[in-house]
């Protein structure tokens, strides 16, 4: 990894928020939060982080790369499972500290390491009569995680 920044830093808030220079603002750990939605449905598929290298590789290849905080390593989404994310569009928010990727899924059509289409497969009830039991939104698995990863533990990531 190089010590030379791949992306510029903008000190002028107006230029950062209104200009046409892509200058992502990484946090103190060198990470940028990323929300990924599916091109066909618009559904949120996953949330992850990118470091500078992951972002550069995503831009260069058109396939999503992330930084795994648990493994402390670059992570090419779907490299093991074949369920890659082909980037259709990358947007940044107003102050360039969050990214939104729209992507097409390949392989089995599942984004989550549990085999489900989305990592957000449970709904949290709310309101005055809400219980604490999660409600399943996606129950179907598009692949068997144990067969793909050889480890059924929830720590296994794509």
Secondary structure, DSSP 8 states (H G I E B T S, - for coil): --SS-SS-----HHHHHHSS-------TTS-EEEEEEETTT--EEEEEEE-HHHHHHHHHHSB-EEEETTTTEEEETTTTTS--EEEEEEEE-TTSSEEEEEEEE-TTS--STTSSS-S--EE---STT--S--EES----SS-HHHHHS--STT---
